[in-house]
């Protein structure tokens, strides 16, 4: 563990009143940051097709749905989107089959990479979104190729503990990805009227601040996901955030 953030593990307290809400969720404490961040480019280089990896060292945290829904909103906004399924379970391909698209072509602008590889081609207003496996060995190659990282996480105590380990790994290996930028930690399946979820969301925000990363607006639990419906605008804010990174018309003209 790096010195700036220490996971103290399970601790015993004489009274519940001794714990803050995040501490009740984490059964530990997180120190405030004491380090700076290196500057990273805030926007995409003109003419480059950016890659966004949805990653977390733990499975079942919403990586696949975050990849799919973000891609669908980008495609609706007129972007050409390639989805890459690196998970051995091939969950994106399963969803494509359930939606009647076993060949992986969701729409004219949204399709799965048939070879399961991250494309190297460049293009304007095009995106590559990558769903990664939970094991670090499977995620590391994609992380080394990416421009941006989104980290989905469920607001539960065990998930927050795993999140810290993942953020620590990213920090310790940052020199391997000098141009990659973590655009945000994305809480998913959030139920705002559950006290436990609110406490864990506060813990996620505290942990993210310690590492210098933003927390994106939480994606609420919704029955729309069961039908893969776009109702309620789930994940649309993630697509909007990515589009805000695109070069302006003036930047494209100067690069031409």
Residue pairs with C-beta under 8 A, 6 or more apart in sequence:
1 7
1 168
2 168
2 171
2 172
3 34
4 31
4 33
4 34
4 35
4 210
5 30
5 31
5 33
5 164
5 167
5 168
5 207
5 210
5 211
6 30
6 31
7 28
7 30
7 161
7 164
7 165
8 28
8 29
9 27
9 28
10 27
10 28
11 27
11 28
13 19
16 24
21 198
21 199
21 202
21 203
22 30
22 199
22 200
22 202
22 203
22 206
23 29
24 199
25 157
25 160
25 196
25 199
25 200
25 202
25 203
26 157
26 160
26 161
26 200
26 203
27 157
30 164
30 203
30 206
30 207
30 210
31 210
32 209
32 210
33 209
33 210
33 211
33 212
35 212
37 212
38 174
40 179
40 181
41 179
41 181
42 245
43 245
43 246
43 247
43 251
44 50
44 147
44 245
44 246
44 247
45 247
45 255
46 124
46 247
46 251
46 252
46 254
46 255
47 122
47 123
47 124
47 252
47 255
48 122
48 147
49 119
49 121
49 122
49 123
49 126
49 127
49 128
50 127
50 128
50 147
50 148
50 242
50 245
51 118
51 127
51 128
51 129
51 130
51 145
51 146
51 147
51 148
52 70
52 127
52 128
52 129
52 130
52 146
52 147
52 148
52 149
52 150
52 183
52 242
53 130
53 132
53 139
53 142
53 143
53 145
53 146
53 148
53 149
53 150
54 63
54 64
54 66
54 67
54 70
54 129
54 130
54 131
54 132
54 149
54 150
54 151
54 152
55 63
55 132
55 139
55 142
55 143
55 149
55 150
55 151
55 166
56 63
56 134
56 151
56 152
56 153
56 162
56 163
56 166
57 134
57 135
57 136
57 139
57 162
57 165
57 166
57 169
58 134
58 159
58 162
58 166
59 133
59 134
60 134
60 154
61 152
61 153
61 154
61 159
61 188
62 152
62 153
62 154
62 186
62 188
62 189
62 219
63 87
63 131
63 132
63 152
64 87
64 91
64 92
64 95
64 131
65 188
65 225
65 235
66 150
66 152
66 186
66 188
66 219
66 235
66 238
67 83
67 92
67 129
67 130
67 131
68 83
68 92
68 95
68 131
68 228
69 230
69 234
69 235
69 238
70 129
70 150
70 235
70 238
70 239
70 242
71 81
71 83
71 110
71 127
71 129
72 106
72 110
72 230
73 230
73 235
73 236
73 238
73 239
73 240
74 81
74 110
74 127
74 129
74 239
74 242
74 243
75 81
75 106
75 107
75 109
75 110
76 230
77 239
77 243
78 109
78 125
79 109
79 125
79 126
79 127
79 243
80 109
80 123
80 125
80 126
80 127
81 109
81 110
81 111
81 126
81 127
81 128
81 129
82 111
82 112
82 113
82 119
82 126
82 127
82 128
82 129
83 92
83 104
83 110
83 111
83 112
83 113
83 129
83 130
83 131
84 112
84 113
84 116
84 117
84 118
84 119
84 128
84 129
84 130
84 131
84 142
85 91
85 92
85 93
85 112
85 113
85 116
85 131
86 116
86 130
86 131
86 132
86 133
86 138
86 139
86 142
87 131
87 132
87 133
87 134
87 138
88 133
88 138
89 133
91 131
92 112
92 131
93 102
93 104
93 112
95 228
96 102
96 103
96 104
96 106
96 112
98 228
99 106
99 228
104 111
104 112
104 113
104 114
105 111
105 112
106 112
113 119
118 128
118 130
118 142
118 145
119 128
124 252
125 246
127 242
130 142
130 146
132 138
132 139
132 142
132 143
133 139
136 169
143 149
143 170
143 177
143 180
144 176
144 177
146 177
146 180
147 179
147 180
147 181
148 180
148 181
148 182
148 183
148 242
148 245
149 170
149 180
149 181
149 182
149 183
150 182
150 183
150 184
150 186
150 216
150 238
151 163
151 166
151 167
151 182
151 184
151 185
151 186
151 213
152 186
152 187
152 188
153 159
153 160
153 163
153 185
153 186
153 187
153 188
153 204
154 187
154 188
154 189
155 187
155 189
155 190
155 196
155 197
155 200
155 201
155 204
155 218
156 196
156 197
156 200
157 200
159 200
160 200
160 203
160 204
160 207
163 185
163 204
163 207
164 207
167 207
167 208
167 211
167 213
170 182
171 211
182 213
183 214
183 216
183 241
183 242
183 245
184 213
184 214
184 215
184 216
184 241
185 204
185 208
185 213
185 214
185 215
185 216
186 215
186 216
186 218
186 219
186 238
187 201
187 204
187 215
187 216
187 218
187 219
188 218
188 219
189 219
189 220
189 221
190 197
190 201
190 218
190 219
190 220
190 221
191 197
191 220
191 221
192 198
192 218
192 220
201 218
204 215
205 215
208 214
208 215
216 237
216 238
216 241
217 237
219 234
219 235
220 232
220 234
222 231
222 232
222 234
224 230
224 231
224 232
224 234
225 234
247 255
